[in-house]
Amino acid sequence: MAFCGKCGKELPESARYCPSCGTQAGEVLREEFSVSADNLVKSVKELLHEGNVRRIIITDEAGKTLLEMPVTVGVVGVILAPWLAALGAIAALATRCTITVERRE
C-alpha cells in the first residue's frame, strides 16, 4: 500500500491524488546539498530554471526550516520576487544552508 508523501495518509491503489490533502501521488525524489549563504540565491535561481522541481526547502546548520517554497509550472517574474527577497534576508543571517529539492518522477 502506498502512502502520501506530504501528509502520510494511506492511498488507495489507483489514486492519482491524495484524498486527504490533494497532493499528487507518485514517487518524490529528494536531493539535498549544502551551499554557503553567498551562493544561496544563485543556487535557487538555477533550480527554478530546471523546471522539474516541485518544492525547495531551505534549512540552517541546526536543521531548522528557514523557507519552504512550493514551485509550480509557469512561476516567473513578479511571483518570484518576494521569495527571492526572503532568500536574500536568509543569506544575510545564515552562514551555511542546506537546500532540499523535491522532484516528481
Backbone atoms as SQL, in Angstrom:
CREATE TABLE atoms (id INTEGER PRIMARY KEY, chain TEXT, resi INTEGER, resn TEXT, atom TEXT, x REAL, y REAL, z REAL);
INSERT INTO atoms VALUES
  (1, 'A', 1, 'MET', 'N', 0.841, -1.175, 0.000),
  (2, 'A', 1, 'MET', 'CA', 0.000, 0.000, 0.000),
  (3, 'A', 1, 'MET', 'C', 0.889, 1.242, 0.000),
  (4, 'A', 2, 'ALA', 'N', 0.501, 2.257, -0.743),
  (5, 'A', 2, 'ALA', 'CA', 1.268, 3.494, -0.849),
  (6, 'A', 2, 'ALA', 'C', 0.778, 4.517, 0.173),
  (7, 'A', 3, 'PHE', 'N', 1.661, 5.434, 0.514),
  (8, 'A', 3, 'PHE', 'CA', 1.325, 6.497, 1.456),
  (9, 'A', 3, 'PHE', 'C', 1.634, 7.844, 0.828),
  (10, 'A', 4, 'CYS', 'N', 0.884, 8.866, 1.232),
  (11, 'A', 4, 'CYS', 'CA', 1.088, 10.226, 0.724),
  (12, 'A', 4, 'CYS', 'C', 2.423, 10.759, 1.236),
  (13, 'A', 5, 'GLY', 'N', 3.203, 11.372, 0.341),
  (14, 'A', 5, 'GLY', 'CA', 4.493, 11.927, 0.715),
  (15, 'A', 5, 'GLY', 'C', 4.379, 13.182, 1.551),
  (16, 'A', 6, 'LYS', 'N', 3.225, 13.835, 1.523),
  (17, 'A', 6, 'LYS', 'CA', 3.059, 15.079, 2.263),
  (18, 'A', 6, 'LYS', 'C', 2.402, 14.870, 3.629),
  (19, 'A', 7, 'CYS', 'N', 1.240, 14.193, 3.643),
  (20, 'A', 7, 'CYS', 'CA', 0.501, 14.058, 4.907),
  (21, 'A', 7, 'CYS', 'C', 0.645, 12.682, 5.547),
  (22, 'A', 8, 'GLY', 'N', 1.135, 11.678, 4.802),
  (23, 'A', 8, 'GLY', 'CA', 1.369, 10.357, 5.362),
  (24, 'A', 8, 'GLY', 'C', 0.165, 9.431, 5.382),
  (25, 'A', 9, 'LYS', 'N', -0.978, 9.884, 4.860),
  (26, 'A', 9, 'LYS', 'CA', -2.182, 9.042, 4.842),
  (27, 'A', 9, 'LYS', 'C', -2.019, 7.911, 3.830),
  (28, 'A', 10, 'GLU', 'N', -2.709, 6.815, 4.080),
  (29, 'A', 10, 'GLU', 'CA', -2.672, 5.658, 3.182),
  (30, 'A', 10, 'GLU', 'C', -3.467, 5.982, 1.912),
  (31, 'A', 11, 'LEU', 'N', -2.906, 5.630, 0.761),
  (32, 'A', 11, 'LEU', 'CA', -3.541, 5.907, -0.522),
  (33, 'A', 11, 'LEU', 'C', -4.138, 4.634, -1.120),
  (34, 'A', 12, 'PRO', 'N', -5.308, 4.736, -1.747),
  (35, 'A', 12, 'PRO', 'CA', -5.850, 3.589, -2.479),
  (36, 'A', 12, 'PRO', 'C', -4.927, 3.233, -3.648),
  (37, 'A', 13, 'GLU', 'N', -5.027, 2.000, -4.139),
  (38, 'A', 13, 'GLU', 'CA', -4.141, 1.507, -5.204),
  (39, 'A', 13, 'GLU', 'C', -4.133, 2.411, -6.437),
  (40, 'A', 14, 'SER', 'N', -5.298, 2.831, -6.907),
  (41, 'A', 14, 'SER', 'CA', -5.383, 3.563, -8.174),
  (42, 'A', 14, 'SER', 'C', -5.395, 5.085, -7.993),
  (43, 'A', 15, 'ALA', 'N', -5.077, 5.571, -6.811),
  (44, 'A', 15, 'ALA', 'CA', -5.162, 7.015, -6.546),
  (45, 'A', 15, 'ALA', 'C', -4.088, 7.781, -7.298),
  (46, 'A', 16, 'ARG', 'N', -4.512, 8.856, -7.956),
  (47, 'A', 16, 'ARG', 'CA', -3.566, 9.756, -8.606),
  (48, 'A', 16, 'ARG', 'C', -3.282, 10.962, -7.713),
  (49, 'A', 17, 'TYR', 'N', -4.220, 11.221, -6.783),
  (50, 'A', 17, 'TYR', 'CA', -4.080, 12.314, -5.827),
  (51, 'A', 17, 'TYR', 'C', -4.474, 11.808, -4.446),
  (52, 'A', 18, 'CYS', 'N', -3.906, 12.394, -3.425),
  (53, 'A', 18, 'CYS', 'CA', -4.242, 12.032, -2.056),
  (54, 'A', 18, 'CYS', 'C', -5.650, 12.532, -1.732),
  (55, 'A', 19, 'PRO', 'N', -6.560, 11.661, -1.276),
  (56, 'A', 19, 'PRO', 'CA', -7.916, 12.114, -0.951),
  (57, 'A', 19, 'PRO', 'C', -7.950, 13.015, 0.285),
  (58, 'A', 20, 'SER', 'N', -6.907, 13.005, 1.087),
  (59, 'A', 20, 'SER', 'CA', -6.873, 13.806, 2.303),
  (60, 'A', 20, 'SER', 'C', -6.364, 15.229, 2.059),
  (61, 'A', 21, 'CYS', 'N', -5.198, 15.357, 1.390),
  (62, 'A', 21, 'CYS', 'CA', -4.602, 16.689, 1.220),
  (63, 'A', 21, 'CYS', 'C', -4.548, 17.167, -0.232),
  (64, 'A', 22, 'GLY', 'N', -4.808, 16.279, -1.195),
  (65, 'A', 22, 'GLY', 'CA', -4.838, 16.690, -2.598),
  (66, 'A', 22, 'GLY', 'C', -3.498, 16.665, -3.303),
  (67, 'A', 23, 'THR', 'N', -2.463, 16.196, -2.639),
  (68, 'A', 23, 'THR', 'CA', -1.135, 16.127, -3.246),
  (69, 'A', 23, 'THR', 'C', -1.107, 15.034, -4.304),
  (70, 'A', 24, 'GLN', 'N', -0.446, 15.308, -5.409),
  (71, 'A', 24, 'GLN', 'CA', -0.327, 14.324, -6.478),
  (72, 'A', 24, 'GLN', 'C', 0.441, 13.105, -5.973),
  (73, 'A', 25, 'ALA', 'N', -0.113, 11.925, -6.230),
  (74, 'A', 25, 'ALA', 'CA', 0.532, 10.683, -5.811),
  (75, 'A', 25, 'ALA', 'C', 1.662, 10.355, -6.781),
  (76, 'A', 26, 'GLY', 'N', 2.628, 9.634, -6.313),
  (77, 'A', 26, 'GLY', 'CA', 3.769, 9.252, -7.140),
  (78, 'A', 26, 'GLY', 'C', 5.046, 9.374, -6.349),
  (79, 'A', 27, 'GLU', 'N', 6.105, 8.917, -6.935),
  (80, 'A', 27, 'GLU', 'CA', 7.394, 8.951, -6.264),
  (81, 'A', 27, 'GLU', 'C', 7.939, 10.375, -6.202),
  (82, 'A', 28, 'VAL', 'N', 8.409, 10.746, -5.040),
  (83, 'A', 28, 'VAL', 'CA', 9.052, 12.040, -4.852),
  (84, 'A', 28, 'VAL', 'C', 10.529, 11.775, -4.604),
  (85, 'A', 29, 'LEU', 'N', 11.360, 12.340, -5.438),
  (86, 'A', 29, 'LEU', 'CA', 12.798, 12.200, -5.280),
  (87, 'A', 29, 'LEU', 'C', 13.310, 13.404, -4.505),
  (88, 'A', 30, 'ARG', 'N', 14.083, 13.150, -3.460),
  (89, 'A', 30, 'ARG', 'CA', 14.649, 14.236, -2.661),
  (90, 'A', 30, 'ARG', 'C', 16.151, 14.277, -2.873),
  (91, 'A', 31, 'GLU', 'N', 16.632, 15.485, -3.028),
  (92, 'A', 31, 'GLU', 'CA', 18.059, 15.716, -3.223),
  (93, 'A', 31, 'GLU', 'C', 18.457, 16.833, -2.266),
  (94, 'A', 32, 'GLU', 'N', 19.527, 16.640, -1.530),
  (95, 'A', 32, 'GLU', 'CA', 19.999, 17.654, -0.589),
  (96, 'A', 32, 'GLU', 'C', 21.423, 18.047, -0.918),
  (97, 'A', 33, 'PHE', 'N', 21.693, 19.332, -0.814),
  (98, 'A', 33, 'PHE', 'CA', 23.070, 19.783, -0.932),
  (99, 'A', 33, 'PHE', 'C', 23.267, 21.031, -0.106),
  (100, 'A', 34, 'SER', 'N', 24.499, 21.219, 0.327),
  (101, 'A', 34, 'SER', 'CA', 24.854, 22.323, 1.205),
  (102, 'A', 34, 'SER', 'C', 25.507, 23.435, 0.394),
  (103, 'A', 35, 'VAL', 'N', 25.115, 24.670, 0.683),
  (104, 'A', 35, 'VAL', 'CA', 25.694, 25.823, -0.003),
  (105, 'A', 35, 'VAL', 'C', 26.023, 26.899, 1.021),
  (106, 'A', 36, 'SER', 'N', 26.932, 27.764, 0.656),
  (107, 'A', 36, 'SER', 'CA', 27.225, 28.910, 1.524),
  (108, 'A', 36, 'SER', 'C', 26.134, 29.952, 1.307),
  (109, 'A', 37, 'ALA', 'N', 25.995, 30.845, 2.250),
  (110, 'A', 37, 'ALA', 'CA', 24.961, 31.877, 2.153),
  (111, 'A', 37, 'ALA', 'C', 25.187, 32.772, 0.937),
  (112, 'A', 38, 'ASP', 'N', 26.443, 32.942, 0.530),
  (113, 'A', 38, 'ASP', 'CA', 26.741, 33.780, -0.622),
  (114, 'A', 38, 'ASP', 'C', 26.163, 33.203, -1.922),
  (115, 'A', 39, 'ASN', 'N', 26.088, 31.886, -2.011),
  (116, 'A', 39, 'ASN', 'CA', 25.617, 31.232, -3.232),
  (117, 'A', 39, 'ASN', 'C', 24.166, 30.780, -3.146),
  (118, 'A', 40, 'LEU', 'N', 23.457, 31.104, -2.067),
  (119, 'A', 40, 'LEU', 'CA', 22.106, 30.617, -1.852),
  (120, 'A', 40, 'LEU', 'C', 21.141, 31.083, -2.939),
  (121, 'A', 41, 'VAL', 'N', 21.072, 32.367, -3.184),
  (122, 'A', 41, 'VAL', 'CA', 20.126, 32.903, -4.164),
  (123, 'A', 41, 'VAL', 'C', 20.464, 32.388, -5.564),
  (124, 'A', 42, 'LYS', 'N', 21.734, 32.348, -5.899),
  (125, 'A', 42, 'LYS', 'CA', 22.164, 31.858, -7.211),
  (126, 'A', 42, 'LYS', 'C', 21.758, 30.396, -7.409),
  (127, 'A', 43, 'SER', 'N', 21.957, 29.572, -6.392),
  (128, 'A', 43, 'SER', 'CA', 21.615, 28.152, -6.474),
  (129, 'A', 43, 'SER', 'C', 20.115, 27.950, -6.650),
  (130, 'A', 44, 'VAL', 'N', 19.314, 28.702, -5.912),
  (131, 'A', 44, 'VAL', 'CA', 17.855, 28.571, -6.016),
  (132, 'A', 44, 'VAL', 'C', 17.381, 29.026, -7.390),
  (133, 'A', 45, 'LYS', 'N', 17.942, 30.095, -7.920),
  (134, 'A', 45, 'LYS', 'CA', 17.566, 30.547, -9.267),
  (135, 'A', 45, 'LYS', 'C', 17.868, 29.473, -10.304),
  (136, 'A', 46, 'GLU', 'N', 19.013, 28.811, -10.174),
  (137, 'A', 46, 'GLU', 'CA', 19.358, 27.735, -11.105),
  (138, 'A', 46, 'GLU', 'C', 18.365, 26.587, -11.001),
  (139, 'A', 47, 'LEU', 'N', 17.950, 26.243, -9.787),
  (140, 'A', 47, 'LEU', 'CA', 16.977, 25.173, -9.600),
  (141, 'A', 47, 'LEU', 'C', 15.623, 25.533, -10.215),
  (142, 'A', 48, 'LEU', 'N', 15.222, 26.787, -10.077),
  (143, 'A', 48, 'LEU', 'CA', 13.944, 27.217, -10.630),
  (144, 'A', 48, 'LEU', 'C', 13.929, 27.123, -12.153),
  (145, 'A', 49, 'HIS', 'N', 15.070, 27.337, -12.777),
  (146, 'A', 49, 'HIS', 'CA', 15.153, 27.279, -14.235),
  (147, 'A', 49, 'HIS', 'C', 15.166, 25.843, -14.763),
  (148, 'A', 50, 'GLU', 'N', 15.425, 24.867, -13.892),
  (149, 'A', 50, 'GLU', 'CA', 15.427, 23.465, -14.334),
  (150, 'A', 50, 'GLU', 'C', 14.045, 22.994, -14.744),
  (151, 'A', 51, 'GLY', 'N', 13.014, 23.412, -14.032),
  (152, 'A', 51, 'GLY', 'CA', 11.656, 23.112, -14.439),
  (153, 'A', 51, 'GLY', 'C', 11.031, 21.856, -13.854),
  (154, 'A', 52, 'ASN', 'N', 11.790, 20.898, -13.371),
  (155, 'A', 52, 'ASN', 'CA', 11.190, 19.670, -12.843),
  (156, 'A', 52, 'ASN', 'C', 11.172, 19.645, -11.316),
  (157, 'A', 53, 'VAL', 'N', 11.322, 20.786, -10.692),
  (158, 'A', 53, 'VAL', 'CA', 11.351, 20.904, -9.231),
  (159, 'A', 53, 'VAL', 'C', 9.946, 21.180, -8.721),
  (160, 'A', 54, 'ARG', 'N', 9.517, 20.459, -7.661),
  (161, 'A', 54, 'ARG', 'CA', 8.196, 20.637, -7.080),
  (162, 'A', 54, 'ARG', 'C', 8.229, 21.521, -5.830),
  (163, 'A', 55, 'ARG', 'N', 9.290, 21.383, -5.038),
  (164, 'A', 55, 'ARG', 'CA', 9.386, 22.155, -3.799),
  (165, 'A', 55, 'ARG', 'C', 10.845, 22.331, -3.432),
  (166, 'A', 56, 'ILE', 'N', 11.163, 23.492, -2.858),
  (167, 'A', 56, 'ILE', 'CA', 12.509, 23.780, -2.377),
  (168, 'A', 56, 'ILE', 'C', 12.398, 24.126, -0.896),
  (169, 'A', 57, 'ILE', 'N', 13.217, 23.456, -0.088),
  (170, 'A', 57, 'ILE', 'CA', 13.212, 23.692, 1.352),
  (171, 'A', 57, 'ILE', 'C', 14.620, 24.122, 1.761),
  (172, 'A', 58, 'ILE', 'N', 14.718, 25.256, 2.435),
  (173, 'A', 58, 'ILE', 'CA', 15.998, 25.786, 2.904),
  (174, 'A', 58, 'ILE', 'C', 16.065, 25.594, 4.416),
  (175, 'A', 59, 'THR', 'N', 17.139, 24.955, 4.889),
  (176, 'A', 59, 'THR', 'CA', 17.330, 24.767, 6.332),
  (177, 'A', 59, 'THR', 'C', 18.698, 25.309, 6.737),
  (178, 'A', 60, 'ASP', 'N', 18.826, 25.675, 8.016),
  (179, 'A', 60, 'ASP', 'CA', 20.111, 26.176, 8.505),
  (180, 'A', 60, 'ASP', 'C', 20.957, 25.019, 9.029),
  (181, 'A', 61, 'GLU', 'N', 22.108, 25.345, 9.626),
  (182, 'A', 61, 'GLU', 'CA', 23.029, 24.318, 10.111),
  (183, 'A', 61, 'GLU', 'C', 22.411, 23.440, 11.194),
  (184, 'A', 62, 'ALA', 'N', 21.498, 23.996, 11.979),
  (185, 'A', 62, 'ALA', 'CA', 20.862, 23.253, 13.066),
  (186, 'A', 62, 'ALA', 'C', 19.694, 22.395, 12.585),
  (187, 'A', 63, 'GLY', 'N', 19.349, 22.489, 11.309),
  (188, 'A', 63, 'GLY', 'CA', 18.244, 21.708, 10.764),
  (189, 'A', 63, 'GLY', 'C', 16.900, 22.408, 10.834),
  (190, 'A', 64, 'LYS', 'N', 16.891, 23.667, 11.253),
  (191, 'A', 64, 'LYS', 'CA', 15.649, 24.436, 11.345),
  (192, 'A', 64, 'LYS', 'C', 15.248, 24.921, 9.955),
  (193, 'A', 65, 'THR', 'N', 13.989, 24.704, 9.581),
  (194, 'A', 65, 'THR', 'CA', 13.498, 25.134, 8.273),
  (195, 'A', 65, 'THR', 'C', 13.368, 26.650, 8.252),
  (196, 'A', 66, 'LEU', 'N', 14.068, 27.281, 7.318),
  (197, 'A', 66, 'LEU', 'CA', 14.027, 28.735, 7.179),
  (198, 'A', 66, 'LEU', 'C', 13.011, 29.167, 6.133),
  (199, 'A', 67, 'LEU', 'N', 12.878, 28.372, 5.066),
  (200, 'A', 67, 'LEU', 'CA', 11.967, 28.719, 3.980),
  (201, 'A', 67, 'LEU', 'C', 11.550, 27.445, 3.271),
  (202, 'A', 68, 'GLU', 'N', 10.256, 27.311, 3.018),
  (203, 'A', 68, 'GLU', 'CA', 9.725, 26.199, 2.244),
  (204, 'A', 68, 'GLU', 'C', 8.934, 26.811, 1.102),
  (205, 'A', 69, 'MET', 'N', 9.401, 26.578, -0.115),
  (206, 'A', 69, 'MET', 'CA', 8.841, 27.246, -1.284),
  (207, 'A', 69, 'MET', 'C', 8.275, 26.231, -2.266),
  (208, 'A', 70, 'PRO', 'N', 6.940, 26.228, -2.457),
  (209, 'A', 70, 'PRO', 'CA', 6.380, 25.369, -3.488),
  (210, 'A', 70, 'PRO', 'C', 6.687, 25.970, -4.857),
  (211, 'A', 71, 'VAL', 'N', 7.030, 25.127, -5.793),
  (212, 'A', 71, 'VAL', 'CA', 7.367, 25.604, -7.133),
  (213, 'A', 71, 'VAL', 'C', 6.363, 25.001, -8.099),
  (214, 'A', 72, 'THR', 'N', 5.674, 25.860, -8.826),
  (215, 'A', 72, 'THR', 'CA', 4.701, 25.388, -9.802),
  (216, 'A', 72, 'THR', 'C', 5.153, 25.767, -11.201),
  (217, 'A', 73, 'VAL', 'N', 4.631, 25.051, -12.179),
  (218, 'A', 73, 'VAL', 'CA', 4.981, 25.321, -13.570),
  (219, 'A', 73, 'VAL', 'C', 4.504, 26.717, -13.946),
  (220, 'A', 74, 'GLY', 'N', 5.340, 27.479, -14.562),
  (221, 'A', 74, 'GLY', 'CA', 4.975, 28.805, -15.029),
  (222, 'A', 74, 'GLY', 'C', 5.189, 29.918, -14.013),
  (223, 'A', 75, 'VAL', 'N', 5.832, 29.632, -12.904),
  (224, 'A', 75, 'VAL', 'CA', 6.104, 30.673, -11.913),
  (225, 'A', 75, 'VAL', 'C', 7.272, 31.518, -12.413),
  (226, 'A', 76, 'VAL', 'N', 7.012, 32.783, -12.689),
  (227, 'A', 76, 'VAL', 'CA', 8.062, 33.665, -13.192),
  (228, 'A', 76, 'VAL', 'C', 7.899, 35.069, -12.637),
  (229, 'A', 77, 'GLY', 'N', 8.932, 35.842, -12.799),
  (230, 'A', 77, 'GLY', 'CA', 8.911, 37.282, -12.575),
  (231, 'A', 77, 'GLY', 'C', 8.356, 37.754, -11.257),
  (232, 'A', 78, 'VAL', 'N', 7.207, 38.417, -11.314),
  (233, 'A', 78, 'VAL', 'CA', 6.620, 39.094, -10.166),
  (234, 'A', 78, 'VAL', 'C', 6.315, 38.128, -9.036),
  (235, 'A', 79, 'ILE', 'N', 5.926, 36.901, -9.359),
  (236, 'A', 79, 'ILE', 'CA', 5.589, 35.936, -8.322),
  (237, 'A', 79, 'ILE', 'C', 6.840, 35.511, -7.552),
  (238, 'A', 80, 'LEU', 'N', 7.971, 35.431, -8.219),
  (239, 'A', 80, 'LEU', 'CA', 9.211, 35.006, -7.565),
  (240, 'A', 80, 'LEU', 'C', 9.891, 36.105, -6.768),
  (241, 'A', 81, 'ALA', 'N', 9.594, 37.348, -7.038),
  (242, 'A', 81, 'ALA', 'CA', 10.282, 38.456, -6.385),
  (243, 'A', 81, 'ALA', 'C', 10.233, 38.391, -4.856),
  (244, 'A', 82, 'PRO', 'N', 9.076, 38.154, -4.226),
  (245, 'A', 82, 'PRO', 'CA', 9.066, 38.073, -2.751),
  (246, 'A', 82, 'PRO', 'C', 9.890, 36.903, -2.215),
  (247, 'A', 83, 'TRP', 'N', 9.853, 35.759, -2.914),
  (248, 'A', 83, 'TRP', 'CA', 10.627, 34.598, -2.478),
  (249, 'A', 83, 'TRP', 'C', 12.120, 34.897, -2.533),
  (250, 'A', 84, 'LEU', 'N', 12.554, 35.531, -3.603),
  (251, 'A', 84, 'LEU', 'CA', 13.978, 35.830, -3.743),
  (252, 'A', 84, 'LEU', 'C', 14.421, 36.897, -2.743),
  (253, 'A', 85, 'ALA', 'N', 13.540, 37.831, -2.414),
  (254, 'A', 85, 'ALA', 'CA', 13.851, 38.827, -1.392),
  (255, 'A', 85, 'ALA', 'C', 14.018, 38.143, -0.028),
  (256, 'A', 86, 'ALA', 'N', 13.154, 37.166, 0.263),
  (257, 'A', 86, 'ALA', 'CA', 13.267, 36.417, 1.513),
  (258, 'A', 86, 'ALA', 'C', 14.572, 35.620, 1.537),
  (259, 'A', 87, 'LEU', 'N', 14.950, 35.062, 0.402),
  (260, 'A', 87, 'LEU', 'CA', 16.219, 34.328, 0.335),
  (261, 'A', 87, 'LEU', 'C', 17.397, 35.246, 0.617),
  (262, 'A', 88, 'GLY', 'N', 17.338, 36.480, 0.129),
  (263, 'A', 88, 'GLY', 'CA', 18.400, 37.443, 0.396),
  (264, 'A', 88, 'GLY', 'C', 18.534, 37.739, 1.879),
  (265, 'A', 89, 'ALA', 'N', 17.394, 37.852, 2.563),
  (266, 'A', 89, 'ALA', 'CA', 17.415, 38.095, 4.011),
  (267, 'A', 89, 'ALA', 'C', 17.970, 36.889, 4.762),
  (268, 'A', 90, 'ILE', 'N', 17.597, 35.692, 4.316),
  (269, 'A', 90, 'ILE', 'CA', 18.111, 34.474, 4.940),
  (270, 'A', 90, 'ILE', 'C', 19.618, 34.384, 4.747),
  (271, 'A', 91, 'ALA', 'N', 20.082, 34.702, 3.554),
  (272, 'A', 91, 'ALA', 'CA', 21.510, 34.640, 3.256),
  (273, 'A', 91, 'ALA', 'C', 22.299, 35.607, 4.142),
  (274, 'A', 92, 'ALA', 'N', 21.677, 36.729, 4.517),
  (275, 'A', 92, 'ALA', 'CA', 22.362, 37.689, 5.378),
  (276, 'A', 92, 'ALA', 'C', 22.496, 37.166, 6.809),
  (277, 'A', 93, 'LEU', 'N', 21.608, 36.272, 7.233),
  (278, 'A', 93, 'LEU', 'CA', 21.617, 35.779, 8.604),
  (279, 'A', 93, 'LEU', 'C', 22.362, 34.458, 8.793),
  (280, 'A', 94, 'ALA', 'N', 22.359, 33.630, 7.770),
  (281, 'A', 94, 'ALA', 'CA', 22.946, 32.293, 7.896),
  (282, 'A', 94, 'ALA', 'C', 24.337, 32.250, 7.267),
  (283, 'A', 95, 'THR', 'N', 25.130, 31.283, 7.700),
  (284, 'A', 95, 'THR', 'CA', 26.451, 31.113, 7.091),
  (285, 'A', 95, 'THR', 'C', 26.439, 29.955, 6.105),
  (286, 'A', 96, 'ARG', 'N', 25.827, 28.830, 6.481),
  (287, 'A', 96, 'ARG', 'CA', 25.687, 27.682, 5.574),
  (288, 'A', 96, 'ARG', 'C', 24.242, 27.220, 5.619),
  (289, 'A', 97, 'CYS', 'N', 23.724, 26.852, 4.477),
  (290, 'A', 97, 'CYS', 'CA', 22.344, 26.383, 4.371),
  (291, 'A', 97, 'CYS', 'C', 22.322, 25.059, 3.628),
  (292, 'A', 98, 'THR', 'N', 21.298, 24.276, 3.911),
  (293, 'A', 98, 'THR', 'CA', 21.069, 23.056, 3.165),
  (294, 'A', 98, 'THR', 'C', 19.828, 23.258, 2.326),
  (295, 'A', 99, 'ILE', 'N', 19.930, 22.951, 1.042),
  (296, 'A', 99, 'ILE', 'CA', 18.786, 23.060, 0.138),
  (297, 'A', 99, 'ILE', 'C', 18.307, 21.647, -0.129),
  (298, 'A', 100, 'THR', 'N', 17.018, 21.413, 0.164),
  (299, 'A', 100, 'THR', 'CA', 16.388, 20.135, -0.155),
  (300, 'A', 100, 'THR', 'C', 15.471, 20.379, -1.340),
  (301, 'A', 101, 'VAL', 'N', 15.653, 19.606, -2.386),
  (302, 'A', 101, 'VAL', 'CA', 14.875, 19.756, -3.608),
  (303, 'A', 101, 'VAL', 'C', 14.000, 18.522, -3.772),
  (304, 'A', 102, 'GLU', 'N', 12.711, 18.725, -3.952),
  (305, 'A', 102, 'GLU', 'CA', 11.801, 17.617, -4.213),
  (306, 'A', 102, 'GLU', 'C', 11.417, 17.644, -5.676),
  (307, 'A', 103, 'ARG', 'N', 11.550, 16.490, -6.322),
  (308, 'A', 103, 'ARG', 'CA', 11.210, 16.344, -7.738),
  (309, 'A', 103, 'ARG', 'C', 10.254, 15.176, -7.884),
  (310, 'A', 104, 'ARG', 'N', 9.391, 15.238, -8.874),
  (311, 'A', 104, 'ARG', 'CA', 8.492, 14.131, -9.204),
  (312, 'A', 104, 'ARG', 'C', 9.124, 13.295, -10.297),
  (313, 'A', 105, 'GLU', 'N', 8.946, 11.985, -10.194),
  (314, 'A', 105, 'GLU', 'CA', 9.456, 11.100, -11.242),
  (315, 'A', 105, 'GLU', 'C', 8.586, 11.208, -12.463);
